[in-house]
C-alpha cells in the first residue's frame, strides 16, 4: 500500500511540474550591466512587448550587476514605476550581491522589488543551463 501512495505522490509531483512548464512556455533571462538609461528604457519596452505578445506563457528574470545596479537604486533609477508594475506581473528583478559588496550598495538603497543572487553571472549561467533564452542589454 505504501508503494501505491508513493507512486501516486511521484505522479502528482511530476504532473504539477509539467503543468508549470506548460504555463511558462517561454523563459527569458535578461542580463543588465549598464548604467545607460536609454538601454534601461529599451529593455523595459522589450519586456512590455514580451508580456503583450505571450502574456502568462512567458517568464522573465532580469539579472542586474556591474554598472547596471543603478537601475535598481531608489535614487538613481528612471524606471521605478515600471519596475513596480512589471514586478506585480511576475517579472523578477534580481541584483548581484557581489556587485553590491564591490560598490558598497546596501539593500536599503534598492527598490523594494529587488531580489538578490550571490553571483549575477552565475545566475545567468544557471538559467541558460536550465534552458532559458538569454538577452544581453
N, C-alpha and C positions, 0 to 999 in steps of 0.2 A: 504494500500500500504506500509506503514511503517513497518508493521508486516512481510510482504513478504521480504523486504530488510533486516530486522533484522534476519529473519530465514536464508536467503542466506548467510549473513555475518557469522553467527554461523556455518553453514555448511562448509563454506570455511575455517574458522579457525580450525575447527575440522579435516578437511581433511589435511590441511598443517601440523598440529601437528602429525597426524598419519603417514604422509609421512616421516617426520623427524625421527620418532620412527622406521620406517622400514629401513631407511637408516643406522642408527646406531643400528643394531640388538644386538650387544654386547656392554655393557658399563662396564668398569672396573675402579675402584678407587684403587690406589696403595698407601699404607702408607709407607713412608720412614723416619725413625728416627734414623739412624745410620751414623756415620762418616766413616764406613768401606768401603774403596774404592773397595774392591772385591765384596761387596754386590751391590754397585752402578753399577759396570760393569755387574754383573749378571742381575740386574733389566733392564738395557738398552738392554741386549740381549733378555730378555723376551718381552720387548716392540717391538723390531725388529721382533721377531717371531710372535707376535700377528698381527702386521701390514702385514707381509708377508703372513700369513695364512688367514686373514679375510679382509685385505685391508680397504676400506672405511666403511665396516659394523661394525668396532669396534671403540669405542670412549674410550679414556684413559685419566685419570687425575691422576697425581702424586701429593700427598699431603706431603709436606716436613715440618717436625717440629723437635724439640729437636736437638740432635747432627747432624741430617740429614741436617740442614740448610747449612752446609759447602758444600753440593752437589751443591747448587745454588750460592755460593760465588765466585766471579771472581778470587780471589787469592788463593782459596783452592780446587776448583773442578778439577777433572781429566776428566770430561765429557762435557766440554763446547761445543765442536764441535758437539757431538751427541745430546746434548740438543737443540742446534740451529736447527739441521737437523730435529729432531722429532717435534719440535715446528712448523716448516714450514709445517709438515704433519698433523697438527691439535692436536698434543698431548699437553695437558695443564700441566704446572708445577706451582703449587701454594705453597706459603710459608706462614706459620703461623705467624701472626703479634704478637701473644703472645710470641712466641719463639724469634722473632726479638727484642722485648722490653726487655725480660729477659736476652738476650745475647748481648745487645747493638749493634745489627746489623742494619745498615741503608739500605735503598733501593738502594743507590748509590753503596754499596758493592756487590750487587747482579747482576747476569746476566740480560741483558735486556729482556730475555724471561720469567722472573719471573712474575707470577700473585700473588695476595695476598688474603688471607682469614683471618678473625678476629681470628678464632679458628680452628686449624688443626683437632683436634679430632672431633669437631663439624661438620666440612665439611665432614669428613668420615662418621659420623653417618647419616647426611642428605642424602648423596649419597646412603648409604645402605637402608635407609627408602624409597628411590625412586626406589629401585630395582637393583642398581648397584652391580656387583660382587666385592669382596674385596680380595686384595692380601696384605700381610704384608711383608716388606723387612727388 
